[in-house]
């Protein structure tokens, strides 16, 4: 069966040309040129590199903590034979490369090891403490997003075009001061003010919802002020755009003007900055928990450091690092949905 195409080239001459096979180059080229494909490739490579560095550095740095885990657990009166048996049980008698390979092999099986102190799986210990830390961190993130966006927008609107200069200066100075305070200092001041001088909230524990108020405020206050300053600046920039002047000229209702036309253009910068402070919020939550005696990962890692419980320390750091990496990835995805320009796609123009 001839599938070619016959064409006449001259008097009495026929030229047979082979049939054209269907070409899929354009289809594959369109798939690879999709901005989401490039975004996924870059983020996947970044996540793999981040996890590798996190695991490697954690494994190498934790053993540098001064002290002997065997002596910390057995006590100062332990005999050399007892210490030697403990080190063998803990696997500390093995060379560092062998221990690292065993550690990575266990991680690939979702096994974080066994606690030196309790002889319990580290996954079980973290699973019992993580809900408290997650509750505190995610509550703080919600507070940061809601309060910083609304406050920054309100100040930006009220000070538009150089109006109320005193409010702009007051907001900038107060927000800058509060953003610069370390979390543990803020936590201590809140305990003194609202748990001792005016006993409104409990000073520690997690027995009730009210016990979550002070830790959340201590954790969220600094980031909220930092993000609010950025939102205020972005609001001032957005309000001077031509489309906002046009919208004001049409005398649109304030809620529609600011929520529909101004807010979407602020979300990109707000979410970008929030994504950058997610890791600090998770790390800050661990510090804040020690001030308020909150039963999360903070107290657990402090006790693990005291007893040189390497698997627990490494497990908590790896889990918190993975959560921060995943949250940053989710923020990037949301930013890509809101503003496709953040995907890094080339302009078609």
Secondary structure as GFF3:
##gff-version 3
##sequence-region A 1 349
A	DSSP	beta_strand	5	10	.	.	.	ID=ss1
A	DSSP	beta_strand	13	17	.	.	.	ID=ss2
A	DSSP	alpha_helix	25	32	.	.	.	ID=ss3
A	DSSP	alpha_helix	35	62	.	.	.	ID=ss4
A	DSSP	alpha_helix	69	74	.	.	.	ID=ss5
A	DSSP	alpha_helix	80	90	.	.	.	ID=ss6
A	DSSP	alpha_helix	96	108	.	.	.	ID=ss7
A	DSSP	alpha_helix	122	158	.	.	.	ID=ss8
A	DSSP	three_ten_helix	160	162	.	.	.	ID=ss9
A	DSSP	alpha_helix	165	180	.	.	.	ID=ss10
A	DSSP	alpha_helix	183	191	.	.	.	ID=ss11
A	DSSP	pi_helix	192	197	.	.	.	ID=ss12
A	DSSP	alpha_helix	211	239	.	.	.	ID=ss13
A	DSSP	alpha_helix	242	249	.	.	.	ID=ss14
A	DSSP	alpha_helix	254	256	.	.	.	ID=ss15
A	DSSP	pi_helix	257	262	.	.	.	ID=ss16
A	DSSP	alpha_helix	263	292	.	.	.	ID=ss17
A	DSSP	alpha_helix	297	306	.	.	.	ID=ss18
A	DSSP	alpha_helix	310	338	.	.	.	ID=ss19
A	DSSP	three_ten_helix	340	343	.	.	.	ID=ss20
###
